């Protein structure tokens, strides 16, 4: 799954110095939690420096990574962008 956050509406006279992205992991049913076992998920947060074109891939920079373990309870995951 890919989520995109477009910050192009921020005026050029403003300076974005940091942000946090909060992802909420909703608990599943007990059966779903058992089926997941000990599988872990990795969430990568990238800045798109140059969008992809028909002839080239996007140029990106990794900003943060979070390893997410399936839980039987709901919880928040926070990624920092500095």
N, C-alpha and C positions, 0 to 999 in steps of 0.2 A: 504494500500500500504506500502511496506517496501523497504527502500533504504539502501544499505550496502556500507560502505567505508572501504576498506582494506588498513591498514597502515603498513602491515607486511614488505613492501619493505624498510621501513626506517631502516638504519643500527643500530645495537644494540649500537654502539658507539655514536649515536645521541640521544638527549633527546627532546621529543615532550612536550612542556610546555603549549600549548594552540592552539586553532583553532576556526574558525567561519564557520558555515555552512549557506549559503545564499540560501533561497528557493524563487523562483519567482512565485507569484500568478498572472496569466494572467486573465484579466477581461473577463467575459462571456458576452453573449448577454443580452439585457435588460430582455428578457423573462426568461432566466436562472436565473438571479439575483432575479427576483420576485418569482420564484418557490422555491428558497432556503429559503426565509423568514428570520427568525432571527436565524436559525441554526448556531451553532458554531462548529469548528473543533479543536481538540487538537492534537498537534504534539509533540511526546515524542522522546527524543534522548537518547539512551542507549549505554553504553560500554558493549561489550560482553567479559566477564571475562573468561568464559569457554564455548566453543561451545556445542550445544546439541549433544547427542549421541543417539543410538538406545534405550538406557535404562534410559536416564535422560534428563531433560530439560536444556536449556542453563542457565548459571548463568550470570545475567546482573546487571548493576548498572545504575540507572537513572541519567543522567547528566544535562538535561535541559528540560523544558516543555514550550510550547508556545500555547496560545489560538488564533485561527485564525478565524476572522469574514469574511464571504463572503462579498466582496466589488463590487461595480459597476465599480471600476477602478483597474488597475494593481498596484501591490506593491511588495516590497521585505520584507521577514521575515528573521530575523537573529537569529540563536541559537549559544550561546557561549559554548565552550568546554574548560574548564580550569582545 
